Amino acid sequence: MCWRQQGNLYISNTEQVGAGLYHSGLFSNSGEFITAKNFRPSEYQTLAQDFIDNAHPIIRKRIRYLEFLEEHNLLNASIESINAAGKFGAHAEARVLDKALKDIEIMEGLPSGSFPETRLSEFNIFVKYRGGSCPPRCVACWNLSEGVRIIGNE
Ligand SMILES: [Zn+2]
């Protein structure tokens, strides 16, 4: 089943995929959710790299691990899934999770970067194609979102 609600997630014809994230504590008043889109390949060297360099430690650590696995030919995934990943961490799922982790640390007064992986199940992420369907998660997002509740394509 694919998440129907689109809210403020508008995907134009030149964009492929967007993601939304909901956390009951972060949005108890507004009912809003965090949204982001995939970086485009033309943005991999600049915006995406900058995002990764400044990502929350949970995400940065997982990206480094994925890169290590790929380097040593240990990624347990099809070539299609690896190709779909593009640059690890460049997809919308990583971006919404990163923003949520940083926002919740501010909201709860936690030291920056200290949010524990054991609480990732508090987050709900949905992903949608511009056509409205839920795309399968690539190998990078599959691993980066480990522990998070994914709506559609569980
Ligand atoms: Zn992905």
Boltz pocket constraint, residues with backbone or C-beta under 6 A from the ligand:
constraints:
  - pocket:
      binder: B
      contacts: [[A, 84], [A, 85], [A, 91], [A, 93], [A, 137], [A, 138], [A, 139], [A, 140], [A, 141], [A, 142]]
      max_distance: 6.0
